[in-house]
Amino acid sequence: QVQLKESGGGLVQAGGSLGLSCAASGVIFRLDDMAWYRQAPGKQRELVATITRGDTENYAESVKGRFTISRDNAKNTIYLRMNNLKPEDTAVYYCNAVHVTDRAYQSDVWGQGTQVTVSS
């Protein structure tokens, strides 16, 4: 079983920066696409950024130019660097990964989330 654990959330002023990490643990065969999602109070969970195993990145329009996703396959870890943060970035940020076993069975894995709060 694969687990994801996020870290690095916290409180920051508008215009500031934060970095999030998400480390996978357990019995890992291969992690394919990985992503960051977020959910603000009273809103649906939304996709923030994705990264393939080959490091192709995609971003939500609202974070383009401010957030950077990256990954270290050797460490089974992804990162999210967030710059020029805005109050509307306040949310619980979740890590997501597609785990593929040696028999090509795919499963969708989620972390428990980390709170990011941006004050104005």
Disulfide bonds with the S-S distance in Angstrom:
Cys22-Cys95 2.03
